[in-house]
């Protein structure tokens, strides 16, 4: 499903020099896996996730989604790939505040070319699957933080992506609500959804099918004593 080959990402450091966010990462993720990526702050977790999803062009190396080498595509083609093949879930939800839950979830379908009716029907089905039908006409400010994240997950799922990429999806949630969100991700994975989740919480990471650890931008085969935000 996802193949990362010798991925490197370098940024210019303030005042000169370079920061190596990723240092030759190679990784395979099979269809239907639920993989948690863990590591300390600055270890390259989110950079790796965004590179997988076509949002962070690597300095060197390749990302392959299915049969497609993501960074062989031009910017427009990568955007089209993200709209249909990749779903992103963010820590800060990134919902449009003046749209209802239904409209927020329907938005990616509209951007992918669905008619308004098709997008609305698809969004309604996703919200029903997530237990959010009763909130479909509410706006984000009227929801709990856990409900907002469910809407964020629904938005990521509406186009039926091959892979779901979640960047600290429980970072703004209390422990009980975080468990509920991971329960939901596990349910989706049980139905065949491929999921990669970045998290600093080893307790939640342990509920994924596999844990990948990063240290200083490279894969770490030695389990850390503690992972902090």
C-alpha positions as CSV (number, residue, x, y, z in Angstrom):
1,X,0.0,0.0,0.0
2,X,2.6,2.6,1.1
3,X,6.3,2.3,0.3
4,X,8.8,4.8,1.6
5,X,12.3,4.5,0.2
6,X,15.4,6.2,1.7
7,X,13.3,9.3,2.5
8,X,15.3,12.5,3.4
9,X,13.9,15.9,4.3
10,X,16.2,18.8,5.0
11,X,15.2,22.3,6.1
12,X,17.4,25.4,6.3
13,X,18.0,26.3,10.0
14,X,17.6,29.8,11.3
15,X,21.0,31.5,11.3
16,X,22.5,29.0,8.8
17,X,23.0,25.3,8.6
18,X,20.5,22.5,8.0
19,X,18.0,20.5,10.0
20,X,17.6,16.9,8.9
21,X,13.9,16.2,9.7
22,X,14.1,12.8,8.0
23,X,17.4,10.9,7.5
24,X,17.0,8.0,5.1
25,X,13.8,6.5,6.3
26,X,12.6,3.3,4.5
27,X,9.3,1.7,5.4
28,X,6.6,-0.6,4.0
29,X,3.0,-0.4,5.2
30,X,0.7,-3.1,3.9
31,X,-2.9,-2.8,2.9
32,X,-5.2,-3.0,5.9
33,X,-2.5,-2.3,8.5
34,X,-2.9,0.1,11.5
35,X,0.5,1.6,12.1
36,X,1.4,4.0,14.9
37,X,4.4,6.3,14.5
38,X,5.9,7.4,17.8
39,X,8.9,9.4,18.9
40,X,9.9,12.5,20.8
41,X,9.1,16.0,19.7
42,X,11.2,16.9,16.7
43,X,11.9,13.2,15.8
44,X,10.3,13.6,12.3
45,X,6.9,11.9,12.9
46,X,4.7,14.5,11.3
47,X,7.1,15.2,8.5
48,X,7.1,11.5,7.6
49,X,3.2,11.5,7.7
50,X,2.9,14.6,5.5
51,X,5.5,13.2,3.1
52,X,3.5,10.0,2.8
53,X,0.4,12.0,2.0
54,X,2.0,14.2,-0.7
55,X,2.2,17.3,1.5
56,X,5.9,17.5,2.2
57,X,8.2,17.1,-0.9
58,X,11.3,15.2,0.2
59,X,14.8,16.3,-0.4
60,X,15.6,12.8,-1.6
61,X,14.0,9.4,-1.8
62,X,10.6,8.2,-2.9
63,X,7.0,7.6,-1.6
64,X,4.9,5.1,-3.5
65,X,1.1,4.8,-2.9
66,X,-0.1,1.6,-4.5
67,X,1.5,1.8,-8.0
68,X,1.9,5.5,-8.0
69,X,5.2,7.3,-7.1
70,X,3.8,10.3,-5.4
71,X,6.5,12.8,-6.1
72,X,6.8,11.9,-9.7
73,X,3.5,13.7,-10.1
74,X,3.2,17.4,-10.6
75,X,1.6,19.6,-8.0
76,X,-1.9,19.4,-9.5
77,X,-1.8,15.7,-9.9
78,X,-0.6,15.2,-6.3
79,X,-3.5,17.4,-5.1
80,X,-5.9,15.2,-7.1
81,X,-4.3,12.1,-5.6
82,X,-4.8,13.5,-2.1
83,X,-8.5,14.3,-2.7
84,X,-9.3,10.8,-3.7
85,X,-6.7,8.4,-2.2
86,X,-5.6,9.9,1.1
87,X,-7.7,11.1,4.0
88,X,-6.0,13.4,6.6
89,X,-7.1,13.7,10.3
90,X,-5.6,16.6,12.2
91,X,-5.0,17.3,15.9
92,X,-6.7,20.7,15.6
93,X,-9.7,19.3,13.6
94,X,-9.4,22.1,10.9
95,X,-13.2,22.2,10.4
96,X,-14.7,25.2,8.7
97,X,-16.5,27.1,11.5
98,X,-19.4,28.5,9.5
99,X,-20.3,25.1,7.8
100,X,-22.5,22.5,9.4
101,X,-21.1,19.0,10.2
102,X,-22.8,17.7,7.0
103,X,-21.3,20.5,4.9
104,X,-17.8,20.0,6.4
105,X,-17.9,16.3,5.6
106,X,-19.3,16.9,2.1
107,X,-16.7,19.5,1.2
108,X,-13.9,17.0,0.1
109,X,-16.4,15.2,-2.1
110,X,-17.4,18.5,-3.8
111,X,-13.8,19.3,-4.4
112,X,-13.3,15.9,-5.9
113,X,-16.0,16.6,-8.5
114,X,-19.1,15.1,-7.0
115,X,-22.4,16.8,-7.5
116,X,-23.9,18.6,-4.4
117,X,-26.5,15.8,-4.1
118,X,-23.9,13.1,-4.3
119,X,-21.6,14.8,-1.8
120,X,-24.4,15.4,0.6
121,X,-25.6,11.8,0.4
122,X,-22.0,10.5,0.9
123,X,-21.5,12.8,3.9
124,X,-24.8,11.7,5.5
125,X,-23.8,8.0,5.2
126,X,-20.4,8.7,6.8
127,X,-22.0,10.7,9.7
128,X,-24.4,7.9,10.3
129,X,-21.6,5.4,10.3
130,X,-19.8,7.6,12.9
131,X,-22.9,8.0,15.1
132,X,-23.2,11.7,14.3
133,X,-26.4,11.9,12.2
134,X,-28.2,13.7,15.0
135,X,-25.5,16.4,14.9
136,X,-25.4,16.8,11.1
137,X,-26.9,20.3,11.1
138,X,-24.8,21.6,14.0
139,X,-21.7,23.8,13.5
140,X,-18.4,22.9,15.0
141,X,-18.8,25.4,17.9
142,X,-21.9,23.5,19.0
143,X,-20.0,20.2,19.4
144,X,-17.8,18.7,22.0
145,X,-14.1,18.2,21.1
146,X,-14.7,14.5,20.7
147,X,-17.6,15.1,18.3
148,X,-15.4,17.6,16.3
149,X,-12.8,14.9,15.9
150,X,-15.4,12.5,14.7
151,X,-16.5,15.0,12.1
152,X,-12.8,15.4,11.1
153,X,-12.5,11.7,10.6
154,X,-15.7,11.7,8.6
155,X,-14.4,14.4,6.4
156,X,-11.2,12.3,5.8
157,X,-13.3,9.2,4.9
158,X,-16.0,10.7,2.7
159,X,-14.1,10.0,-0.6
160,X,-13.3,6.4,0.4
161,X,-9.5,6.9,0.6
162,X,-7.1,4.0,0.4
163,X,-5.2,5.3,3.4
164,X,-6.1,7.4,6.4
165,X,-3.3,9.5,7.8
166,X,-3.9,10.8,11.4
167,X,-1.5,13.4,12.9
168,X,-1.9,13.4,16.7
169,X,-5.7,12.8,16.4
170,X,-6.1,12.6,20.2
171,X,-3.7,15.4,21.1
172,X,-6.5,17.8,22.1
173,X,-8.7,15.2,23.8
174,X,-9.0,14.0,27.4
175,X,-8.0,10.4,28.0
176,X,-11.5,8.9,27.9
177,X,-12.4,10.7,24.6
178,X,-9.0,9.8,23.2
179,X,-9.8,6.1,23.9
180,X,-13.1,6.6,22.0
181,X,-11.4,8.0,19.0
182,X,-8.9,5.2,18.9
183,X,-11.8,2.7,19.3
184,X,-13.3,4.2,16.2
185,X,-10.0,4.0,14.3
186,X,-9.7,0.3,15.3
187,X,-13.2,-0.3,14.1
188,X,-12.4,1.3,10.7
189,X,-9.2,-0.7,10.5
190,X,-11.2,-3.9,11.3
191,X,-13.3,-3.1,8.2
192,X,-10.1,-2.9,6.1
193,X,-9.1,0.7,6.3
194,X,-5.3,1.3,6.1
195,X,-4.4,3.8,8.9
196,X,-1.1,5.5,9.9
197,X,-1.4,7.4,13.1
198,X,1.3,9.8,14.6
199,X,1.1,9.9,18.4
200,X,3.2,10.8,21.4
201,X,1.1,8.5,23.6
202,X,2.5,5.0,23.9
203,X,-0.6,3.7,25.6
204,X,-2.7,4.6,22.5
205,X,0.1,3.5,20.1
206,X,0.0,0.1,21.7
207,X,-3.5,-0.4,20.4
208,X,-2.4,-0.2,16.8
209,X,-1.3,-3.3,14.9
210,X,2.4,-2.1,14.6
211,X,4.5,0.6,16.2
212,X,7.2,2.4,14.2
213,X,9.6,4.5,16.2
214,X,11.6,7.5,15.0
215,X,14.6,9.1,16.6
216,X,16.3,12.2,15.1
217,X,14.6,11.6,11.7
218,X,15.6,7.9,11.5
219,X,13.9,4.6,12.3
220,X,14.7,3.5,15.8
221,X,14.9,-0.2,16.6
222,X,15.4,0.3,20.3
223,X,12.2,1.1,22.2
224,X,12.5,4.4,24.1
225,X,11.9,4.5,27.8
226,X,9.4,7.3,27.4
227,X,7.9,9.2,24.6
228,X,6.9,12.8,25.4
229,X,5.0,15.4,23.4
